[in-house]
């Protein structure tokens, strides 16, 4: 299973260099920021413990409990910012007592700490703030 990179090869580097050299973000930086109108935010500490477990597995590269974990997330609902196919990947957040995968997911983008949590199967997303 392929684990997606956390930075795009050129875009992330170019964005970081522009901040240090020029002092302003480039279009590459703006392109990786979520739309404030469609995505909320949630503190890492406010996530359910199973979401912490899933984020830990993502950082470790697995193993994952479901074969669907790590597959490309298509963003068909259009809630997350529009990106090329393969930019987002989805992972199951286990729901205690459920006989199925449940509705909770972590969707990762390619940027560092670009993790989105959904508790309602893609109807809404919150960008995880890893600093709180």
C-alpha positions as CSV (number, residue, x, y, z in Angstrom):
1,X,0.0,0.0,0.0
2,X,1.3,3.4,-1.0
3,X,1.3,6.0,1.8
4,X,1.0,9.5,0.3
5,X,3.7,12.1,0.8
6,X,3.1,14.9,3.2
7,X,4.7,17.5,0.9
8,X,4.4,17.8,-2.8
9,X,7.9,17.6,-4.2
10,X,8.2,21.0,-5.8
11,X,5.1,22.9,-4.5
12,X,5.9,22.5,-0.8
13,X,9.6,23.4,-1.2
14,X,8.8,26.4,-3.4
15,X,6.3,27.7,-0.9
16,X,8.6,27.3,2.0
17,X,11.5,29.0,0.2
18,X,9.3,31.9,-0.8
19,X,8.3,32.5,2.8
20,X,11.9,32.6,3.9
21,X,13.3,34.5,0.9
22,X,10.5,36.8,0.0
23,X,8.4,36.9,3.2
24,X,5.1,36.2,1.4
25,X,3.3,33.0,0.5
26,X,3.2,31.9,-3.2
27,X,0.3,30.6,-5.2
28,X,1.5,27.1,-4.2
29,X,0.9,27.9,-0.6
30,X,-2.6,29.3,-1.2
31,X,-3.4,26.3,-3.3
32,X,-2.9,24.0,-0.3
33,X,-4.9,26.0,2.2
34,X,-8.5,24.7,2.8
35,X,-11.4,26.9,1.9
36,X,-12.7,28.5,5.1
37,X,-16.3,28.4,3.8
38,X,-16.4,24.6,3.3
39,X,-14.0,23.3,6.0
40,X,-14.1,23.9,9.8
41,X,-11.3,23.1,12.2
42,X,-10.9,20.9,15.3
43,X,-8.2,20.6,17.9
44,X,-6.3,17.4,17.9
45,X,-7.1,17.0,21.6
46,X,-10.8,17.2,20.9
47,X,-10.8,14.3,18.4
48,X,-12.1,10.9,19.6
49,X,-9.3,8.5,20.8
50,X,-9.9,6.3,17.8
51,X,-9.0,9.2,15.5
52,X,-5.7,9.5,17.4
53,X,-5.2,5.8,16.8
54,X,-5.8,6.3,13.1
55,X,-3.5,9.3,12.8
56,X,-0.8,7.2,14.6
57,X,-1.2,4.4,12.1
58,X,-0.9,6.8,9.2
59,X,2.4,8.2,10.6
60,X,3.7,4.7,11.1
61,X,2.6,3.6,7.6
62,X,0.2,0.9,8.9
63,X,-0.9,-1.8,9.2
64,X,-4.4,-0.6,8.8
65,X,-7.6,-2.5,9.9
66,X,-9.4,-2.2,6.6
67,X,-8.3,-2.9,3.0
68,X,-9.9,0.4,1.9
69,X,-7.6,2.4,4.2
70,X,-5.0,4.5,2.2
71,X,-7.1,4.5,-1.0
72,X,-7.5,7.7,-3.0
73,X,-10.3,9.9,-1.8
74,X,-12.1,11.3,-4.8
75,X,-13.7,14.4,-3.1
76,X,-16.9,13.8,-5.1
77,X,-18.9,15.8,-2.6
78,X,-16.6,18.8,-3.3
79,X,-16.4,19.8,0.4
80,X,-12.6,19.8,0.5
81,X,-10.6,22.1,-1.8
82,X,-10.4,20.9,-5.3
83,X,-7.1,19.0,-6.1
84,X,-5.8,16.6,-8.6
85,X,-6.8,12.9,-8.3
86,X,-4.5,11.2,-5.9
87,X,-4.0,14.2,-3.7
88,X,-6.2,13.0,-0.9
89,X,-6.3,9.5,0.8
90,X,-8.8,8.2,3.3
91,X,-8.5,6.1,6.4
92,X,-11.2,4.6,8.7
93,X,-11.7,5.9,12.2
94,X,-13.1,2.8,14.0
95,X,-16.5,3.3,15.5
96,X,-16.9,1.2,18.7
97,X,-19.9,-1.2,18.5
98,X,-20.3,-0.8,14.8
99,X,-20.5,-3.9,12.6
100,X,-19.3,-1.9,9.6
101,X,-16.5,0.7,9.0
102,X,-18.9,3.4,10.3
103,X,-19.1,7.0,9.1
104,X,-15.9,8.4,10.6
105,X,-12.8,9.0,8.5
106,X,-9.5,10.8,8.4
107,X,-8.7,12.2,4.9
108,X,-5.1,13.3,4.4
109,X,-3.7,15.7,1.9
110,X,-0.2,15.9,0.7
111,X,0.9,18.9,2.8
112,X,2.4,18.4,6.2
113,X,-0.3,17.9,8.9
114,X,-3.1,18.3,6.3
115,X,-5.5,16.0,8.0
116,X,-9.3,16.3,7.8
117,X,-11.7,14.6,10.2
118,X,-15.3,13.7,9.2
119,X,-17.8,12.1,11.6
120,X,-20.6,12.1,9.0
121,X,-19.2,10.3,6.0
122,X,-18.0,13.2,4.0
123,X,-20.9,15.6,4.5
124,X,-18.6,17.9,6.5
125,X,-14.9,18.1,7.4
126,X,-12.7,19.7,10.0
127,X,-9.0,20.4,9.4
128,X,-7.2,19.0,12.4
129,X,-5.2,21.6,14.3
130,X,-2.2,19.6,15.6
131,X,-1.1,22.5,17.8
132,X,-3.9,22.3,20.4
